[in-house]
């Protein structure tokens, strides 16, 4: 994760924390991966297809209410391009 992206993500997490929200990611399964050709030998791109359950709990809610949120959340399939860069050898 680049420092810039890490700072962005930290701001998002801090916002969630102030709202007493906790992001839950469960059952992450990679379905497939495919190398994408690149002209740059220091960069590798991979098309990843995966699935997971992504939902929020709230520490102000009861365990029962948080479990209801979990049960109401579907496992979703998604695709992303993951980019890997060789830095400093």
C-alpha positions as a Markdown table, in Angstrom:
| # | Residue | x | y | z |
|---|---|---|---|---|
| 1 | Unk | 0.0 | 0.0 | 0.0 |
| 2 | Unk | 1.5 | 3.4 | -0.9 |
| 3 | Unk | 1.8 | 5.9 | 1.8 |
| 4 | Unk | -0.8 | 8.2 | 0.1 |
| 5 | Unk | -3.3 | 5.4 | -0.1 |
| 6 | Unk | -2.6 | 4.3 | 3.5 |
| 7 | Unk | -3.3 | 7.9 | 4.7 |
| 8 | Unk | -6.6 | 7.9 | 2.8 |
| 9 | Unk | -7.6 | 4.6 | 4.3 |
| 10 | Unk | -6.6 | 5.7 | 7.8 |
| 11 | Unk | -8.9 | 8.8 | 7.5 |
| 12 | Unk | -11.8 | 6.5 | 6.5 |
| 13 | Unk | -11.1 | 4.2 | 9.5 |
| 14 | Unk | -10.9 | 7.2 | 11.9 |
| 15 | Unk | -14.3 | 8.4 | 10.6 |
| 16 | Unk | -15.8 | 4.9 | 11.2 |
| 17 | Unk | -14.3 | 4.8 | 14.7 |
| 18 | Unk | -15.9 | 8.1 | 15.6 |
| 19 | Unk | -19.3 | 6.7 | 14.5 |
| 20 | Unk | -18.6 | 3.5 | 16.6 |
| 21 | Unk | -18.6 | 1.5 | 13.3 |
| 22 | Unk | -16.4 | -1.5 | 12.7 |
| 23 | Unk | -16.0 | -2.9 | 9.2 |
| 24 | Unk | -16.2 | -6.7 | 9.1 |
| 25 | Unk | -14.8 | -8.7 | 6.2 |
| 26 | Unk | -15.5 | -12.4 | 6.3 |
| 27 | Unk | -15.1 | -15.5 | 4.1 |
| 28 | Unk | -12.7 | -13.9 | 1.6 |
| 29 | Unk | -12.1 | -16.4 | -1.2 |
| 30 | Unk | -10.1 | -15.8 | -4.3 |
| 31 | Unk | -11.9 | -17.5 | -7.2 |
| 32 | Unk | -9.4 | -16.8 | -10.0 |
| 33 | Unk | -6.5 | -14.7 | -11.0 |
| 34 | Unk | -5.2 | -13.7 | -14.4 |
| 35 | Unk | -1.9 | -12.1 | -15.2 |
| 36 | Unk | -2.3 | -9.0 | -17.4 |
| 37 | Unk | 0.5 | -8.3 | -19.8 |
| 38 | Unk | 2.5 | -5.1 | -19.2 |
| 39 | Unk | 5.2 | -3.3 | -21.1 |
| 40 | Unk | 6.9 | -2.4 | -17.9 |
| 41 | Unk | 9.1 | -5.2 | -16.5 |
| 42 | Unk | 8.9 | -3.7 | -13.0 |
| 43 | Unk | 5.1 | -3.8 | -12.9 |
| 44 | Unk | 2.9 | -6.8 | -12.7 |
| 45 | Unk | -0.9 | -6.5 | -12.9 |
| 46 | Unk | -3.2 | -9.3 | -11.9 |
| 47 | Unk | -7.0 | -9.4 | -12.5 |
| 48 | Unk | -8.3 | -11.0 | -9.3 |
| 49 | Unk | -11.9 | -12.3 | -9.0 |
| 50 | Unk | -12.9 | -13.0 | -5.4 |
| 51 | Unk | -15.9 | -13.0 | -3.1 |
| 52 | Unk | -16.5 | -12.0 | 0.5 |
| 53 | Unk | -19.0 | -10.8 | 3.0 |
| 54 | Unk | -18.5 | -7.1 | 3.9 |
| 55 | Unk | -20.6 | -5.4 | 6.6 |
| 56 | Unk | -20.5 | -3.1 | 9.6 |
| 57 | Unk | -21.1 | -3.7 | 13.2 |
| 58 | Unk | -21.6 | -0.9 | 15.8 |
| 59 | Unk | -20.4 | -1.1 | 19.4 |
| 60 | Unk | -23.5 | 0.8 | 20.5 |
| 61 | Unk | -25.8 | -2.0 | 19.3 |
| 62 | Unk | -26.5 | -5.3 | 21.0 |
| 63 | Unk | -24.8 | -8.5 | 19.8 |
| 64 | Unk | -28.1 | -9.7 | 18.6 |
| 65 | Unk | -28.6 | -6.6 | 16.4 |
| 66 | Unk | -25.1 | -6.9 | 15.0 |
| 67 | Unk | -25.7 | -10.5 | 14.2 |
| 68 | Unk | -28.8 | -9.6 | 12.3 |
| 69 | Unk | -26.7 | -7.2 | 10.2 |
| 70 | Unk | -24.3 | -10.0 | 9.5 |
| 71 | Unk | -27.0 | -12.4 | 8.5 |
| 72 | Unk | -28.6 | -9.8 | 6.2 |
| 73 | Unk | -25.4 | -9.3 | 4.3 |
| 74 | Unk | -24.8 | -11.3 | 1.1 |
| 75 | Unk | -21.5 | -12.7 | 0.1 |
| 76 | Unk | -20.6 | -10.6 | -3.0 |
| 77 | Unk | -18.4 | -11.5 | -5.9 |
| 78 | Unk | -16.1 | -8.8 | -7.3 |
| 79 | Unk | -13.1 | -8.2 | -9.6 |
| 80 | Unk | -10.1 | -6.0 | -9.0 |
| 81 | Unk | -6.8 | -5.3 | -10.7 |
| 82 | Unk | -4.0 | -5.7 | -8.2 |
| 83 | Unk | -0.8 | -3.9 | -9.3 |
| 84 | Unk | 2.6 | -5.0 | -7.9 |
| 85 | Unk | 5.6 | -2.8 | -8.4 |
| 86 | Unk | 9.3 | -3.6 | -7.8 |
| 87 | Unk | 10.7 | -0.8 | -5.8 |
| 88 | Unk | 14.4 | -0.3 | -5.1 |
| 89 | Unk | 15.4 | -3.7 | -6.5 |
